[in-house]
Amino acid sequence: MFFEERNLQDKIESNEKKIKGLEQLVEGLDRDTKELFNEIQLSPDEIHQFISNKKNFTDSEWEQLQEQRKSADEKVKRELSAVTDPRIVKETMASSKNIQRHWLHVR
């Protein structure tokens, strides 16, 4: 039982390190994005309005833009669904203490 708790704690610590690394990456991307907007002298709202207007694109460009938007949305959903919450894992492990070793796990 001690090893299971230790492995869980190691996984939680590992996930926390990954989260901190991702937070730093996001902060860097935010900085880069702000610099880009300052260089081109446009706001995110202005860019959003431009790319949301079909009149600004040919039909083939519009289709490509919609496909890229759909692909990006799916990627974000997939990656967000893959993230595990360490608190939920910890609660699940705590609630499974009543399970006997000879019991079979059935889904």
C-alpha positions as CSV (number, residue, x, y, z in Angstrom):
1,M,0.0,0.0,0.0
2,F,2.9,2.3,0.8
3,F,4.4,1.9,-2.7
4,E,1.0,2.7,-4.3
5,E,0.7,5.9,-2.4
6,R,4.3,6.8,-3.2
7,N,3.8,6.1,-6.9
8,L,0.7,8.3,-6.8
9,Q,2.5,11.1,-5.0
10,D,5.3,10.8,-7.6
11,K,2.8,11.1,-10.4
12,I,1.1,14.1,-8.8
13,E,4.5,15.8,-8.4
14,S,5.4,15.0,-12.0
15,N,2.1,16.4,-13.3
16,E,2.6,19.5,-11.2
17,K,6.0,20.0,-12.8
18,K,4.5,19.6,-16.2
19,I,1.7,22.0,-15.4
20,K,4.3,24.6,-14.3
21,G,6.2,24.1,-17.5
22,L,3.1,24.6,-19.5
23,E,2.2,27.7,-17.6
24,Q,5.6,29.1,-18.4
25,L,5.1,28.2,-22.1
26,V,1.7,29.9,-22.1
27,E,3.2,33.0,-20.5
28,G,5.9,33.1,-23.2
29,L,3.3,32.7,-26.0
30,D,1.3,35.5,-24.5
31,R,4.3,37.8,-24.5
32,D,5.1,36.9,-28.1
33,T,1.5,37.4,-29.1
34,K,1.4,40.9,-27.5
35,E,4.6,41.8,-29.2
36,L,3.2,40.7,-32.6
37,F,0.0,42.7,-32.1
38,N,2.1,45.8,-31.2
39,E,4.2,45.3,-34.3
40,I,1.3,45.0,-36.7
41,Q,-0.8,47.6,-34.8
42,L,-3.9,45.5,-34.7
43,S,-6.0,44.3,-31.8
44,P,-7.2,40.7,-31.4
45,D,-10.7,41.9,-31.9
46,E,-9.9,43.5,-35.3
47,I,-8.2,40.3,-36.4
48,H,-11.2,38.2,-35.2
49,Q,-13.6,40.5,-37.1
50,F,-11.5,40.2,-40.3
51,I,-11.2,36.4,-40.2
52,S,-14.9,36.0,-39.3
53,N,-16.1,37.8,-42.4
54,K,-16.4,35.5,-45.4
55,K,-16.2,38.4,-47.8
56,N,-12.5,38.9,-47.0
57,F,-11.6,35.5,-48.5
58,T,-12.1,33.5,-51.7
59,D,-14.3,30.4,-51.3
60,S,-11.3,28.0,-51.2
61,E,-9.5,30.2,-48.6
62,W,-12.7,30.3,-46.5
63,E,-13.0,26.5,-46.6
64,Q,-9.4,26.1,-45.6
65,L,-9.8,28.5,-42.8
66,Q,-12.9,26.7,-41.5
67,E,-11.1,23.3,-41.7
68,Q,-8.1,24.7,-39.8
69,R,-10.5,26.2,-37.2
70,K,-12.3,22.9,-36.8
71,S,-9.0,21.0,-36.5
72,A,-7.6,23.4,-33.9
73,D,-10.9,23.1,-31.9
74,E,-10.7,19.3,-32.0
75,K,-7.0,19.3,-31.0
76,V,-7.7,21.6,-28.0
77,K,-10.7,19.4,-26.9
78,R,-8.6,16.3,-27.2
79,E,-5.7,17.7,-25.3
80,L,-7.9,19.1,-22.5
81,S,-9.7,15.7,-22.1
82,A,-6.3,14.0,-21.7
83,V,-5.4,16.1,-18.7
84,T,-6.0,14.3,-15.4
85,D,-6.8,16.2,-12.3
86,P,-4.5,15.0,-9.5
87,R,-7.1,15.8,-6.8
88,I,-9.6,13.5,-8.5
89,V,-7.0,10.7,-8.7
90,K,-6.1,11.2,-5.0
91,E,-9.8,11.1,-4.0
92,T,-10.4,8.0,-6.1
93,M,-7.4,6.2,-4.5
94,A,-8.5,7.3,-1.0
95,S,-12.0,5.9,-1.6
96,S,-10.6,2.6,-3.0
97,K,-9.0,1.7,0.4
98,N,-12.1,-0.4,1.1
99,I,-11.4,-2.7,-1.8
100,Q,-10.0,-6.1,-0.8
101,R,-7.0,-7.5,-2.7
102,H,-8.9,-10.6,-3.8
103,W,-11.7,-8.6,-5.5
104,L,-11.7,-8.4,-9.3
105,H,-12.0,-5.0,-11.0
106,V,-14.9,-4.9,-13.3
107,R,-16.0,-2.0,-15.4
